[in-house]
Amino acid sequence: MELGNGFSGVAGTWGNVQSLMLNYGASWMTWFFFND
């Protein structure tokens, strides 16, 4: 399902942002858990 390069670019960027947030969140939660 291709809706154009513009949409694809935005979707790709949002995917990267979500990955970074997920990685950061997992790291923060791990640190918080072990430093409670």
C-alpha positions as CSV (number, residue, x, y, z in Angstrom):
1,M,0.0,0.0,0.0
2,E,2.0,3.0,-1.3
3,L,0.5,6.4,-0.8
4,G,3.4,8.5,-2.1
5,N,7.0,9.3,-1.1
6,G,5.9,12.1,1.2
7,F,3.6,9.8,3.3
8,S,6.2,7.0,3.2
9,G,8.9,9.4,4.5
10,V,6.7,10.6,7.3
11,A,5.7,7.1,8.3
12,G,9.4,6.1,8.2
13,T,10.4,9.0,10.4
14,W,7.6,8.3,12.9
15,G,8.7,4.7,13.0
16,N,12.3,5.8,13.9
17,V,10.9,8.1,16.6
18,Q,8.8,5.4,18.1
19,S,11.8,3.0,18.1
20,L,13.9,5.6,19.9
21,M,11.2,6.3,22.4
22,L,10.7,2.6,23.0
23,N,14.4,2.0,23.5
24,Y,14.7,5.0,25.8
25,G,11.6,4.0,27.8
26,A,12.9,0.5,28.3
27,S,16.3,1.8,29.5
28,W,14.6,4.3,31.9
29,M,12.3,1.7,33.3
30,T,15.1,-0.8,33.7
31,W,17.2,1.9,35.5
32,F,14.2,2.9,37.7
33,F,13.5,-0.7,38.6
34,F,17.0,-1.5,39.7
35,N,17.4,1.8,41.5
36,D,14.1,1.8,43.3
